[in-house]
Amino acid sequence: MLGTPSINLSDEIEKQLPAELVGLTKFAGELAQRRGQNLYLVGGVVRDLLLRRLNFDLDLVVEGDAVSLTKEIAKMMPAKVVIHARFGTAKLQKEPWTIDLATARSETYAKPGALPTVKPGTIQDDLFRRDFTINAMAVELNPSRYGQLLDLYGGRNDLRQKLLRVLHQKSFVDDATRIWRGLRYEQRLEFQLEPATLKLLRRDIDYLDTISGDRLRHELELVLKEAYPEKVLWRVGELSVLAKLHPALQSNGWLAQKFAQARQFSSPDLPSIGLYLGLLCYSLSTEENEQLISRLRFPKPLAQTLRDTLHLKANLALLANAEIAPSNIYSRLHGYSSVAIVANLIATDSPAVRQNLELFLNKLRYIRAALNGEDIKRLGVTEGPRIREILSLLLQARLDGKVTSRKDEEELVRGWLGGVKSEASRRGL
C-alpha cells in the first residue's frame, strides 16, 4: 500500500459544499466521536473535492453501526430516513440532497461476476474493495481529525497524473462491471487507464460474460446519463467492450453526430435514455434487437420503444411524399411511442420524411375532434360501430383542415346522415 503526505481538505469542504451539508458532516462527525466511532467521507465526492468538481452526492462510512448512527442524526436534523438493515446501510433524504451512510465492510467474491459477500470491517477494508485508486480515498469527519485525507493507495497521485488504476490484479475478475465504470470515468474526467490496468482490462474482458443482463443494462444506462455518452461508447467500441452487449452494436461517427442532434432536439433537457438507445440500436436487425432486449432484460416500456423505432424505420418510405395528406401521416404514426418517432426524425436523411415526422410531433398528434360519442348520438346515430366510424372520419376531416369548428363537424355529420337517408330512399328502404 502506498502512503501520501498529510493533507487536510477542510477548506475545500467549506468552499465546495453547501453550508447545510458542511454543517451535517461536522455534526455527524461529532456524534460518531461521542459514540466512540470513526466517520469518513468516501468515494467520488473526495475525488471531486480534489478535482474541484461539484458533487453533492455524499457517501459516508462509519466504523460502527451506520443504521443507528443515521437514526440518531435524524433526531437532531430532521430528514427522511431509509434503512437497509440487511446491508448495514441507510439514507438521509432532505430536498435537494441525499446522503448515504454505510458500515465499513470488507468483500469477498465466491466466483467471478457474483455479488460480493460482505462483513463488517475497517476503513482500510472498505477502501480496498473500491474500483479505482481515485475512488479509494476518504476524508475523516471526527472533530479531532476533521478534513484529514486518508489515501492508502496513491489515489491523489493518480489524480495528478490523470490515471485510472485498479487496486489489485483480480479487480476486473471479481467484478467486470468495473470495466464499464473505468471507461466511463476515463472519458468524463479526460483521464487514461494506466498501462497495467489497460492490460488487465484486455485480459479480463471475457469476464463480462459472467455479469447479469440487469447489471450490464444498469452500466449502459449510466453511460447514457453522461454529458457526452458517445465518447464512452466510442471507447468501449474501440476496446471490444460494446460487442459484449451484442456483436452488431456499433459506435461510430454517425452515432456521435446523431447523439449531438438528440441533445439539440431535447434542449434544455437531456435526451431520454430511450432516445439514446433508439439511436444506438438503429442499425440492428429486428432479430438482433430482440436478442439485445433479451440479453439486457429491458423493461417493457424501453423494449417497446426499441421495437417501435425499428418497425417505423422499416416503414419510413411510406412517409417520403411531401404531399401526403395529414390524415395519412397521422394514421401511419399514431400508436408509435413519441420517443421512437423522434429517434427516426433524427436518424433519417430524407427531408420529406423529416418534415412529415415533425408535422406529426408538433401538431397532428394533438388534434382532436370536437364532437364525442354522445354528441353523435344526439345527432341521430344509434349506438353501435357506426359511431366509432363517424368519429374516425371527423378526426380525418379535422386533420386535413376540412372542418375547423364544432359547428363544421355537426354540419358534416348531418350531411353524412342526410346522404345515408337519401340513398336509403332511393333504394326504397
C-alpha positions in Angstrom: 0.0 0.0 0.0 1.1 3.5 -0.8 1.2 6.4 1.6 0.9 10.1 0.8 2.0 13.3 2.6 -0.6 14.6 5.1 -3.2 16.8 3.6 -6.3 18.4 5.1 -9.4 19.2 2.9 -11.5 21.1 5.4 -11.1 24.3 3.4 -12.2 22.5 0.2 -15.2 21.1 2.0 -16.2 24.6 3.2 -15.7 26.1 -0.3 -17.4 23.4 -2.4 -20.3 22.0 -0.4 -23.4 23.9 0.6 -23.4 25.2 4.1 -26.1 22.8 5.2 -24.1 19.8 4.1 -20.9 21.2 5.7 -22.9 21.5 8.9 -24.2 18.0 8.6 -20.7 16.4 8.1 -19.4 18.2 11.2 -22.4 17.3 13.3 -22.3 13.7 12.2 -18.6 13.5 12.9 -19.1 14.9 16.4 -21.9 12.4 17.1 -19.7 9.5 15.8 -16.9 10.6 18.0 -19.1 10.7 21.1 -20.2 7.1 20.2 -16.5 6.0 20.0 -16.7 5.5 16.2 -14.8 6.9 13.3 -16.8 8.5 10.4 -15.4 9.2 6.9 -16.5 10.9 3.7 -15.6 8.5 1.0 -15.5 7.8 -2.8 -16.4 10.1 -5.6 -17.1 13.2 -3.6 -13.5 13.0 -2.2 -12.1 12.6 -5.7 -14.2 15.6 -6.9 -13.2 17.8 -3.9 -9.6 17.3 -5.0 -10.5 18.0 -8.7 -12.7 21.0 -7.6 -15.7 19.5 -9.4 -19.1 20.0 -7.8 -20.6 16.8 -6.3 -23.3 16.9 -3.7 -23.9 13.2 -3.6 -22.3 12.3 -0.2 -21.2 8.8 0.8 -20.3 8.4 4.5 -18.7 5.3 6.0 -18.6 4.6 9.7 -16.5 2.0 11.6 -19.6 1.0 13.6 -23.4 0.7 13.2 -24.4 3.0 10.3 -28.2 2.4 10.9 -28.2 3.5 14.5 -26.0 6.5 13.7 -28.3 7.6 10.9 -31.3 7.4 13.2 -29.5 9.5 15.8 -28.5 12.1 13.2 -32.1 12.3 12.0 -33.4 13.1 15.6 -31.3 16.3 15.6 -31.5 17.2 11.9 -35.0 16.2 10.6 -34.8 14.2 7.3 -36.4 11.2 5.8 -34.6 8.0 6.8 -34.5 4.9 4.6 -33.0 1.9 6.3 -31.5 -1.3 4.7 -30.6 -3.2 7.8 -29.6 -6.3 5.9 -26.8 -4.4 4.2 -25.9 -2.2 7.1 -26.8 0.9 5.1 -29.1 3.9 5.5 -30.0 7.0 3.6 -30.9 10.5 4.7 -33.1 12.4 2.3 -33.8 16.1 2.6 -34.5 18.1 -0.5 -32.5 18.7 -2.6 -29.8 16.4 -1.3 -29.3 12.7 -0.3 -26.6 11.2 1.9 -25.8 7.5 2.0 -24.3 6.0 5.2 -22.8 2.6 5.4 -21.0 0.4 7.9 -17.3 -0.1 6.9 -17.1 -3.5 5.3 -14.9 -6.0 3.5 -15.9 -8.0 0.5 -15.2 -11.5 -0.9 -16.3 -12.9 -4.2 -17.4 -16.6 -4.4 -16.8 -16.6 -8.1 -16.3 -14.1 -10.9 -19.3 -11.9 -11.6 -21.1 -12.9 -8.3 -22.4 -10.3 -6.0 -19.9 -9.9 -3.1 -20.3 -11.4 0.4 -19.8 -8.6 2.8 -18.9 -8.4 6.5 -18.1 -5.5 8.9 -14.6 -4.3 8.6 -12.3 -1.3 8.9 -12.0 1.8 6.7 -8.9 0.2 5.2 -11.0 -2.9 4.2 -13.7 -0.6 2.9 -11.4 1.4 0.7 -9.6 -1.7 -0.7 -12.9 -3.0 -2.1 -13.3 0.0 -4.3 -12.8 0.0 -8.1 -10.0 2.6 -8.7 -7.4 4.3 -6.6 -9.0 7.7 -7.3 -12.2 6.5 -5.7 -10.5 4.8 -2.8 -9.8 7.9 -0.7 -11.5 9.1 2.4 -11.8 12.2 4.5 -12.0 12.0 8.3 -15.0 13.7 9.8 -14.4 13.2 13.5 -13.6 16.6 15.1 -10.1 15.6 16.2 -9.0 15.0 12.6 -11.8 16.7 10.6 -10.8 17.1 6.9 -7.8 14.8 7.1 -7.3 12.9 3.8 -6.8 9.2 4.1 -5.1 8.0 0.9 -3.7 4.5 1.2 -3.4 3.5 -2.4 -2.0 6.6 -4.2 -5.2 8.0 -5.5 -4.2 11.6 -5.1 -1.0 11.0 -7.2 -3.1 9.2 -9.9 -5.4 12.2 -9.9 -2.5 14.5 -10.6 -1.3 12.2 -13.4 -4.9 11.8 -14.7 -4.7 8.0 -14.4 -7.2 5.3 -13.6 -5.6 2.4 -11.8 -7.3 -0.7 -10.2 -6.3 -1.6 -6.7 -5.4 -5.3 -7.4 -4.8 -7.8 -10.2 -8.2 -9.5 -9.8 -10.3 -6.4 -9.8 -12.0 -7.0 -13.2 -12.2 -10.7 -12.5 -14.1 -10.1 -9.3 -16.5 -7.6 -10.9 -16.2 -7.0 -14.6 -18.7 -4.1 -14.4 -15.6 -2.1 -13.3 -14.6 -2.2 -17.0 -17.6 -0.2 -17.9 -17.2 2.2 -15.0 -13.5 2.7 -15.7 -14.1 3.7 -19.3 -17.0 6.0 -18.2 -14.7 7.8 -15.7 -11.9 7.9 -18.3 -14.0 9.9 -20.7 -15.8 12.0 -18.2 -12.7 13.1 -16.4 -10.5 13.1 -19.5 -8.1 10.6 -17.8 -6.4 7.5 -19.2 -6.3 3.9 -18.0 -2.7 3.4 -16.7 -0.9 0.8 -18.8 -1.1 -2.1 -16.4 -4.8 -1.5 -15.8 -5.5 -1.4 -19.6 -3.6 -4.7 -19.9 -5.7 -6.3 -17.2 -8.9 -4.9 -18.9 -7.9 -6.6 -22.2 -7.0 -9.8 -20.4 -10.3 -10.0 -18.5 -12.8 -8.7 -21.0 -14.4 -12.1 -21.3 -15.5 -11.9 -17.7 -18.2 -9.5 -18.8 -20.0 -12.7 -19.8 -20.3 -13.5 -16.1 -22.4 -10.4 -15.4 -26.2 -10.5 -15.4 -28.1 -8.6 -18.0 -29.7 -6.4 -15.4 -26.3 -5.2 -14.1 -25.0 -4.6 -17.7 -28.1 -2.6 -18.5 -27.5 -0.5 -15.5 -24.0 0.3 -16.6 -25.2 1.1 -20.1 -27.8 3.4 -18.7 -25.2 5.2 -16.5 -23.2 5.8 -19.7 -26.2 7.3 -21.4 -26.6 9.7 -18.5 -23.2 11.2 -19.1 -22.9 14.6 -20.7 -21.3 13.1 -23.8 -22.1 9.4 -23.9 -20.9 9.0 -27.4 -17.3 9.4 -26.1 -17.7 6.5 -23.8 -19.4 4.4 -26.4 -16.6 5.1 -28.9 -14.1 3.9 -26.3 -16.0 0.8 -25.3 -16.4 0.1 -29.0 -12.7 0.5 -29.7 -11.8 -1.9 -26.9 -14.5 -4.5 -28.0 -16.4 -4.0 -24.8 -19.5 -2.8 -26.6 -19.6 -6.1 -28.6 -20.1 -7.9 -25.3 -23.6 -6.5 -25.2 -24.2 -7.5 -28.8 -21.7 -8.0 -31.7 -23.8 -5.9 -34.1 -23.7 -2.8 -32.0 -21.5 0.0 -33.5 -20.2 3.2 -32.1 -19.0 5.5 -35.0 -19.1 9.0 -36.3 -22.7 8.6 -37.4 -23.8 7.8 -33.8 -21.8 10.7 -32.4 -23.5 13.1 -34.8 -26.9 11.8 -34.0 -26.3 11.9 -30.3 -25.4 15.6 -30.6 -28.6 16.2 -32.6 -30.6 14.4 -29.9 -29.2 16.8 -27.3 -30.0 19.8 -29.5 -33.5 18.5 -30.1 -34.1 17.8 -26.4 -32.6 21.0 -25.1 -32.7 22.4 -22.4 -33.3 18.9 -21.0 -31.0 15.9 -21.7 -32.2 13.2 -24.1 -34.1 10.3 -22.5 -32.3 7.0 -22.2 -34.9 5.6 -24.6 -33.9 8.1 -27.3 -30.2 7.4 -27.0 -30.9 3.7 -27.0 -33.1 4.0 -30.1 -30.2 5.7 -32.0 -27.7 3.2 -30.6 -29.8 0.3 -31.8 -30.9 1.9 -35.1 -28.6 -0.3 -37.2 -29.7 -3.6 -35.7 -32.0 -6.0 -37.5 -35.3 -7.0 -35.8 -33.7 -10.3 -34.7 -30.6 -8.6 -33.3 -32.8 -6.1 -31.5 -34.7 -8.9 -29.8 -31.5 -10.6 -28.8 -30.3 -7.4 -27.1 -33.6 -6.8 -25.4 -33.5 -10.3 -24.0 -29.8 -10.1 -23.0 -30.2 -6.8 -21.1 -33.7 -7.6 -19.8 -35.0 -4.2 -20.8 -38.3 -3.3 -19.0 -41.4 -3.3 -21.2 -41.5 0.5 -22.0 -37.9 0.6 -23.2 -38.3 -2.6 -25.1 -41.3 -1.3 -26.8 -39.5 1.9 -27.7 -36.8 -0.1 -29.4 -39.3 -2.2 -31.3 -41.3 0.8 -32.4 -38.1 2.5 -33.6 -37.1 -0.3 -35.9 -40.6 -1.0 -37.1 -41.1 2.6 -38.0 -37.7 2.7 -39.7 -38.8 -0.1 -41.9 -41.9 1.8 -43.0 -40.4 5.3 -43.4 -40.7 5.1 -47.2 -44.5 5.5 -46.8 -43.8 9.0 -45.4 -41.4 10.1 -48.1 -44.0 12.0 -50.1 -44.0 15.7 -49.2 -47.6 16.0 -50.4 -49.1 13.2 -48.3 -52.3 14.1 -46.6 -52.0 15.0 -42.9 -54.6 12.3 -42.0 -52.4 9.7 -43.8 -49.4 10.9 -41.8 -51.4 10.5 -38.6 -52.7 7.1 -39.4 -49.1 5.8 -40.1 -47.7 7.3 -36.9 -50.5 7.1 -34.4 -49.7 4.3 -31.9 -45.9 4.6 -32.1 -44.1 5.9 -29.0 -43.1 9.6 -29.4 -39.5 8.6 -28.5 -39.4 6.2 -31.4 -40.7 8.9 -33.7 -38.1 11.4 -32.5 -35.3 8.7 -33.0 -36.4 8.3 -36.6 -36.7 12.0 -37.1 -33.1 12.4 -36.0 -31.8 9.3 -37.9 -33.5 9.9 -41.3 -31.7 11.5 -44.2 -34.9 12.3 -46.1 -36.2 15.9 -45.9 -39.7 14.8 -46.8 -39.8 12.2 -44.1 -38.4 14.6 -41.5 -41.0 17.2 -42.5 -43.8 14.8 -42.0 -42.5 13.4 -38.7 -42.1 17.0 -37.4 -45.7 17.8 -38.5 -47.0 14.9 -36.5 -44.9 15.6 -33.4 -45.6 19.4 -33.4 -49.2 19.5 -34.5 -51.1 16.4 -35.7 -50.8 14.3 -32.6 -52.6 17.0 -30.6 -55.6 17.4 -32.9 -58.9 16.0 -31.7 -62.5 16.1 -33.0 -64.7 18.5 -31.0 -67.7 16.0 -31.0 -67.7 12.9 -28.9 -69.9 9.7 -29.0 -72.7 11.3 -27.0 -72.8 14.2 -29.4 -73.0 11.8 -32.4 -76.0 10.0 -30.8 -77.8 13.3 -30.2 -77.4 14.0 -33.9 -79.4 10.9 -34.6 -76.9 8.0 -34.9 -78.0 4.9 -33.0 -75.4 3.3 -30.7 -73.0 0.9 -32.4 -69.9 0.6 -34.6 -71.2 3.5 -36.8 -70.4 6.0 -34.0 -66.7 5.0 -34.0 -66.6 5.1 -37.7 -68.0 8.7 -37.8 -65.6 9.8 -35.0 -62.7 8.5 -37.1 -64.0 10.3 -40.2 -64.4 13.5 -38.2 -60.8 13.3 -37.0 -59.6 12.8 -40.6 -61.6 15.9 -41.6 -60.0 17.9 -38.7 -56.5 16.7 -39.6 -56.9 17.6 -43.3 -58.4 21.0 -42.4 -61.9 20.3 -43.9 -63.5 21.3 -40.7 -62.2 23.8 -38.1 -65.0 24.2 -35.6 -67.7 22.2 -33.7 -70.3 23.7 -35.9 -68.5 22.5 -39.0 -68.3 19.0 -37.6 -72.1 19.0 -36.8 -72.9 20.1 -40.3 -70.6 17.4 -41.8 -72.3 14.7 -39.7 -75.7 15.9 -40.7 -74.6 15.9 -44.3 -73.4 12.3 -43.9 -76.7 11.2 -42.3 -78.7 13.0 -44.9 -76.8 11.3 -47.6 -77.4 7.9 -46.0 -81.2 8.7 -45.8 -81.3 9.8 -49.4 -79.6 6.6 -50.5 -82.0 4.6 -48.4 -85.0 6.4 -50.0 -83.5 5.9 -53.5 -83.4 2.2 -52.9 -86.9 2.1 -51.4 -85.7 1.0 -48.0 
